[in-house]
């Protein structure tokens, strides 16, 4: 029989051949490194049979699918170790995830697992891995599967949820047996560079009314060097955690009494937010944007017209207002805004527009509220209340490319300022969508043309656009290599039609404008959280909430310190005088711990010679500077 290889060539194999046989037929070197296969687009084990005409690819450690394969197999390895160490343990699910794997387990009564137990579990995993045990696949009937997992109630529940007629496969690894579609590595001797990372509680199937299970996380790589690099970055990420640094640096706080996911900005945090906003605001005015301010709540009729009432209701906060009297109540329903776009659309509709008015660029730093599940709320990175640097551009169809190019220029300016590298992704038409084929084709091609004009490479995310239009997502990479979704440019056919927006064309007819949503920071809260982690809390001079700590050596120098602080403030500097009755080393250490960019020391010599002793938070002592030179540095950093 013949199979088809990825390059279109064909290879002849004996009847009954497996993926492993196909790898051997292609070459002995490939056979040695083969881990699994992909047959007609479906991942399979090396032991899987192939048939006449099958399209077959071999998975090696260099394949895109390899890490998930390795990590899923390592999840089974961990489960096998748990089976030996904790007799009676019950298993839920154990998938590969981004950067690793986990397994949800129900431990025997009175038993717990903490990070202190990881070393023993890893030791058992290493022993099993060294044995070279195979991942043995079997296909069984539903009744046979129920018999195999008779003492595993969570697995029985999963079996009952499988569609009738679907083949059921199990994998055996030593004394551990799992309900699993696979595929898996050929054997445990291919595993070795792994590490358990954390343990947490997790409700079965994410349902708070179900049992709380123990979720054990881990990661795995094909070599110890990659594992060590990942663990180093993981430790670095923990040190950079914006929740920890945000508290230590006095940026923001969370208070359960105030509500989940609702950050309260402290003075330093408010200063950073306002600095970011003012910096961008000035730039937007220069680029032809106009600022608007819209309400935080709207009558429910607005949300019904926009479509949010029907499609987004569960993520919104609605409430009733009595607009009548106590004797004759008349209740109206209102909703707190989760998006700013309906307000901008209403503002557009307030006036008649012609083609000469377009493009019309409206922007707002608008605070929105979304009902995120408490389990996914994560500091500033995912909050229920947050502010978007939102803008909506109303334009003609033929203006879309130029407007998207201008937005991408702005993205480049913003990301370059913060030292982010980034990549783009264009999401195309989903199965369920509105608008004509011509509209979608023109919109998608416009996004591609804009990227091409900017020289911006992009990936296509097929079918992942919104139902109302395609989009560009910008993904930035931070100082330790993590990727974050930030900016977005979205074409919207839906909102202009729903609200009946029009403009008068050159031919004196009425047309519906095209509408672009765009956000550069995205959520300002999230962007700030990313910045804190990117810079490890040491924000650049122009953005730092306190730019200079002025430190008088003795009480007699306090007046001179206050005078110099006043000079710095007069040129836009943000200054803190550290004049507490403490040793100089303590003051410097405090300024250093607050990641203040500059520390300026004033004593008798500095006052007499009209100089300042300057210390940089990163470079240390910079020696004595002329006062005006330092003032000029701070003036230049003002936005």
Steps between C-alpha positions, in 0.01 A plus 500: 500500500600865455486788747542872429774698676483873591698602188250318279729208424385143552649209688418132455439295815390146580136440588444541876788751534504748785614860534827365641544289185440811290773684690741210443417493129576871472835464675678337793587839649135607501396171655741557791349840586136426415258562789155478343323561172231706335276296272251692286535794736441296818779448759563129568751273676791344315318167533196627309435319169500683167291420195512548125508870404544632855681831538771432759737735684749397766518697827847559644623720782527787248133477395248762618292225661792349692489696825130432557566132431787496750307687767186291468714188538674653803158565657440123474845439647411716799169318538682166497726627779198621700337159460797338673549767765133567590301175476132571441555831318220589257577671170316770308668643188865563421555706184799673353466877532707799397842463662425166663231265625284428802297219648189542714485233770288409799734386775416237760326642806739670737771533234635823357772592253715812534815619323693325779385171348619580147849357545363155593253503211772608254730227629234239433433652156872479419511132600204417277648706215832318531322163469402580141141382554281527187182704466274213399177588316188283493157558348216369716122491502298727726427212737867400507599860573254516789646179640856631470409821685254352747690656792548839325170694523629806315609284207162325500332838468721582202418166339127569533551831316665340197275488190347162425697311239825690562806279535630501856872475556698449816873523570686287750825607663607258769223483760337820369224481243341808343201577283677688222484567126878533480738499331801448725874465483624147417630445856604668820870487406425802278401699811739648752519880501196573715413696812191535717429869549197564719187357657156662520136420558269456203128423489413196294406628153534856627167471682501659846223261604718196430787345695819696557788301353876541535661631182872425468685699234826415332701564189720294271754558225708286272825597671616628836637824356155608377347394831755700700444805280124472550535460876730803511241705311228365728693618807565831329128533423419436866738778603338728242141413597312831469272409790798476736684801356182706469446462874865557597536808278170654608345484152163342573308288746211255499247498781250213531249739654512708180441197280692241301703630206455870579843662546542810713790716383719652767654846436806359323289274281261782413798712397630225268156451344452872442851532355429218255169656402637851455791371293266313265239779501748753364606259228141426399412869465799538266372204297157653442299331774232677703432408862153421630365394840204265529287377793579194708138377478237498226136415475459136402358612163852599397628151577207341319573708191874423514433127547683477833174438687447173319856385432691634801237520772663259745822704495325828584358664810132600467281675755158666534434870560161639607443794269150558630382564856453281806124511437531431128831327443635478146805281479761518227786259452857630470828327428854592601709524185736213412609686183528862395391454138122566534570844649731592213242380250232714665732802485560438128125482441446833679593689182456460127824400328628517146794326338699819563471441878659156479705351643366603841726374779350500850698385804433458870669368810181323596457284809295187440376214716466134412381211713805276488484177698684544830723203419653673198548846654875561529622831638515769233538247221136395518270726698128568512546875483758646263564793268551464127689741277212459260452661162250458220567618150210562263614498139417400146582157367784644294659668804538180703853410385641847571334511841631156599850597380482809724390284794788260441740797492365599841539143626862500386569832674346380828667159504838638399480752785473216751751272329245237400542283195171380359328293236161524330217257445207553262182317600265425213129432449343247740225257406233724652529858378311794357581700189545405136787305348612819328515687832700226669737459205562876481547531877740206528699610197518853644658366820751298299587799280551720805739247655685471168539878473646508851726204428331318787504121474183325615351159563148412387269378776242337279135542602573677831373847413195645675161438339497866396842530332866391471773634728871544558635402841841621613694266729798648683798317645632618836847505655492131593342377178134474600234591244211733588195592296475882497394717208213416269352645182147377428277568199133513597213463251246445776482813715459757220213298352328437833499871586417612147815708445536674164703761318424700185715385208651715225210377281252636757387154613495351851755232586584312821849588626753236586602494864839407646545416866852547621682486833878525537551439870177299499414497866719764665492289818627198311762703316626642828520149647702391196728804533563431869602143419695600187707755693497303829341809657779736388288717270688730261587849621221678310234264642628434854256631765795650690794596279735643760559442871668807648693397811640763741797370698408684821220717636687816403478392136119458495433853385739465205342162416153657494627783280657258250189280501299811412729569202448145375123523542495828307624316188249217541703269724335263744700523821502356850709652781635228728578701813405254775739469793669188361856409394591589142540131406144430615360787292686385190388140557138615527524703180665203330226261618239742362686486166529879482718578193723763662614576853651845558704559815551851640754589770730791588731450202216465247326812629820705504606395146147506348525132398311183585625148569302272270428132541330289231280208612674265254851643456557621855710808582536737202703760687436871525299682233442863430150583629378635168618188317287284727202735474526479120493118516175513697355771273573284195317209661180702547222407258 
